[in-house]
């Protein structure tokens, strides 16, 4: 039931963000690329696997599309990937809400502090091989990220760091590129 609801939410947000050009281009949009470490899946692996000292995590690579609903609120969709050698691989799809609580717009170097929350689904590829093991691969409602502290430095192109817990990890850092206004779609004027 929860898994179906999350899938429907992910699909609806994808349709709003990508298919309806006139709505999606009213505000600014951006793409982010980031890398996180010490994810929820890594901690879950420690609890389930006795041989954790032989376990290696790839860390989590994430690509996110964000749409600015207002100057302080974005709605987006993140896709992340992590592989843990003794556990399996995780491909995460999670809608994301970000809210800025401090924004120094007027300063020469723009610094923004924000928080975010995302929840979605993960496609889990079970990496365990062995006699008597049940393959647990499939779509799971495990994906979430709670980030109470995020700091972004820059304007059109910005670097950011985040502290949180979930599929991105405890530590996450990356680069954001916001589309300039002149690249956004404009409706033609009526004659």
VEXDREN-2710 file (C-alpha; in Angstrom, 1 decimal):
% VEXDREN-2710
k/r/px/py/pz
1/UNK/0.0/0.0/0.0
2/UNK/2.7/2.5/1.0
3/UNK/4.9/1.4/-1.9
4/UNK/2.1/2.0/-4.4
5/UNK/1.4/5.4/-3.0
6/UNK/5.1/6.4/-3.2
7/UNK/5.2/5.2/-6.8
8/UNK/2.1/7.2/-7.7
9/UNK/3.7/10.3/-6.1
10/UNK/7.0/9.8/-8.0
11/UNK/5.1/9.5/-11.3
12/UNK/2.9/12.5/-10.6
13/UNK/5.9/14.7/-9.7
14/UNK/7.8/13.5/-12.8
15/UNK/4.9/14.4/-15.0
16/UNK/4.5/17.9/-13.5
17/UNK/8.2/18.6/-13.7
18/UNK/9.0/17.3/-17.1
19/UNK/5.9/17.1/-19.3
20/UNK/4.0/20.4/-18.8
21/UNK/6.4/23.0/-20.2
22/UNK/4.2/26.0/-19.5
23/UNK/4.0/25.2/-15.8
24/UNK/7.6/23.9/-15.4
25/UNK/9.1/27.0/-17.0
26/UNK/7.3/29.7/-14.9
27/UNK/10.0/29.4/-12.2
28/UNK/13.7/28.6/-12.3
29/UNK/15.0/25.1/-12.7
30/UNK/18.3/23.5/-11.9
31/UNK/20.2/20.2/-12.0
32/UNK/22.5/19.0/-9.3
33/UNK/25.1/16.3/-9.2
34/UNK/26.3/15.2/-5.9
35/UNK/28.2/12.4/-4.0
36/UNK/27.3/11.2/-0.5
37/UNK/28.8/8.7/1.9
38/UNK/27.6/6.7/5.0
39/UNK/24.0/6.1/3.7
40/UNK/21.1/4.4/5.4
41/UNK/21.9/1.4/3.3
42/UNK/25.5/1.3/4.7
43/UNK/24.2/1.3/8.2
44/UNK/21.6/-1.4/7.4
45/UNK/24.4/-3.5/6.0
46/UNK/26.4/-3.2/9.2
47/UNK/23.4/-4.5/11.2
48/UNK/22.6/-7.4/8.9
49/UNK/26.1/-8.6/7.9
50/UNK/28.7/-10.1/10.2
51/UNK/31.5/-9.6/7.7
52/UNK/31.2/-5.8/7.5
53/UNK/35.0/-5.3/7.7
54/UNK/35.1/-6.8/4.2
55/UNK/32.3/-4.6/2.9
56/UNK/33.0/-1.7/0.6
57/UNK/30.5/0.9/-0.4
58/UNK/30.7/2.9/-3.6
59/UNK/29.2/5.9/-1.9
60/UNK/26.0/7.4/-3.4
61/UNK/26.0/9.3/-6.7
62/UNK/22.9/11.4/-7.1
63/UNK/21.4/13.5/-9.9
64/UNK/18.5/15.8/-9.0
65/UNK/16.2/18.0/-11.0
66/UNK/14.7/20.9/-9.0
67/UNK/12.0/23.4/-9.9
68/UNK/11.6/26.6/-7.9
69/UNK/8.0/27.0/-6.7
70/UNK/9.1/30.2/-5.0
71/UNK/12.5/31.8/-4.3
72/UNK/12.8/29.7/-1.1
73/UNK/11.0/26.4/-2.0
74/UNK/11.9/23.8/-4.6
75/UNK/10.3/20.6/-5.6
76/UNK/12.4/18.0/-7.3
77/UNK/13.2/14.4/-8.2
78/UNK/16.4/12.7/-7.2
79/UNK/17.9/9.5/-8.7
80/UNK/20.8/7.9/-6.7
81/UNK/23.0/4.8/-7.0
82/UNK/25.0/3.0/-4.5
83/UNK/26.7/-0.5/-4.5
84/UNK/27.7/-2.3/-1.3
85/UNK/30.0/-5.2/-2.1
86/UNK/28.6/-7.6/0.6
87/UNK/24.9/-6.5/0.4
88/UNK/23.7/-5.4/-3.1
89/UNK/23.1/-2.4/-5.3
90/UNK/20.5/0.4/-4.7
91/UNK/18.9/2.6/-7.4
92/UNK/16.8/5.2/-5.6
93/UNK/14.0/7.4/-7.0
94/UNK/12.8/10.0/-4.5
95/UNK/10.8/13.2/-4.9
96/UNK/12.4/16.0/-2.8
97/UNK/11.2/19.2/-1.1
98/UNK/13.8/21.8/-0.2
99/UNK/13.1/24.9/1.9
100/UNK/15.6/27.8/2.4
101/UNK/15.7/29.3/5.9
102/UNK/18.5/31.8/5.4
103/UNK/19.4/33.4/2.1
104/UNK/22.0/36.2/1.7
105/UNK/20.7/37.3/-1.8
106/UNK/22.1/40.8/-1.5
107/UNK/25.7/39.8/-0.6
108/UNK/28.4/39.7/-3.2
109/UNK/28.8/35.9/-2.6
110/UNK/25.4/34.4/-2.2
111/UNK/25.2/31.9/0.7
112/UNK/22.0/29.9/1.3
113/UNK/21.1/27.7/4.3
114/UNK/18.4/25.2/3.7
115/UNK/16.8/21.9/4.8
116/UNK/15.2/19.2/2.7
117/UNK/13.2/16.0/2.8
118/UNK/12.7/13.3/0.3
119/UNK/10.9/9.9/0.3
120/UNK/10.6/7.4/-2.5
121/UNK/11.4/3.9/-3.6
122/UNK/14.6/1.9/-4.2
123/UNK/15.2/-0.8/-6.8
124/UNK/17.3/-3.3/-4.8
125/UNK/19.6/-5.8/-6.4
126/UNK/20.5/-8.5/-3.9
127/UNK/24.2/-9.2/-3.9
128/UNK/24.1/-12.3/-1.6
129/UNK/24.9/-15.6/-3.3
130/UNK/24.7/-18.8/-1.4
131/UNK/22.8/-21.9/-0.5
132/UNK/19.6/-21.3/1.3
133/UNK/19.5/-17.6/0.6
134/UNK/16.3/-16.1/-0.7
135/UNK/16.7/-13.4/-3.4
136/UNK/15.3/-10.2/-2.0
137/UNK/15.7/-8.1/-5.2
138/UNK/12.9/-5.8/-6.2
139/UNK/11.2/-2.5/-5.6
140/UNK/11.2/-1.5/-1.9
141/UNK/9.7/1.6/-0.1
142/UNK/13.0/2.2/1.8
143/UNK/14.2/5.4/0.2
144/UNK/14.2/8.6/2.3
145/UNK/16.6/11.5/3.1
146/UNK/16.3/14.0/5.9
147/UNK/18.7/16.9/5.6
148/UNK/18.3/19.5/8.3
149/UNK/21.5/21.4/7.3
150/UNK/22.5/22.3/3.8
151/UNK/24.7/25.1/2.6
152/UNK/24.8/26.4/-1.0
153/UNK/27.4/29.0/-2.1
154/UNK/26.9/30.6/-5.5
155/UNK/24.2/31.8/-7.9
156/UNK/23.8/30.3/-11.3
157/UNK/26.6/27.7/-10.6
158/UNK/26.9/26.8/-7.0
159/UNK/28.6/24.3/-4.7
160/UNK/26.8/22.8/-1.8
161/UNK/27.4/20.5/1.2
162/UNK/24.7/18.8/3.3
163/UNK/24.5/16.9/6.6
164/UNK/21.6/14.5/6.9
165/UNK/20.5/10.9/7.0
166/UNK/19.1/8.6/4.4
167/UNK/19.9/7.3/0.9
168/UNK/22.3/10.2/0.1
169/UNK/24.3/9.6/3.2
170/UNK/25.4/11.6/6.3
171/UNK/27.8/13.7/4.3
172/UNK/26.8/14.9/0.8
173/UNK/28.5/17.5/-1.5
174/UNK/28.0/18.5/-5.1
175/UNK/27.5/21.1/-7.8
176/UNK/24.2/22.8/-8.9
177/UNK/23.6/24.5/-12.2
178/UNK/20.5/26.8/-12.4
179/UNK/19.2/27.6/-15.9
180/UNK/19.5/31.3/-16.8
181/UNK/16.2/33.1/-17.6
182/UNK/17.1/33.6/-21.2
183/UNK/17.2/29.8/-21.8
184/UNK/13.8/29.3/-20.3
185/UNK/10.7/28.9/-22.5
186/UNK/8.7/32.1/-23.2
187/UNK/5.2/32.2/-24.6
188/UNK/4.9/34.1/-27.9
189/UNK/3.0/37.4/-27.7
190/UNK/-0.4/37.5/-29.3
191/UNK/-0.8/39.9/-32.3
END
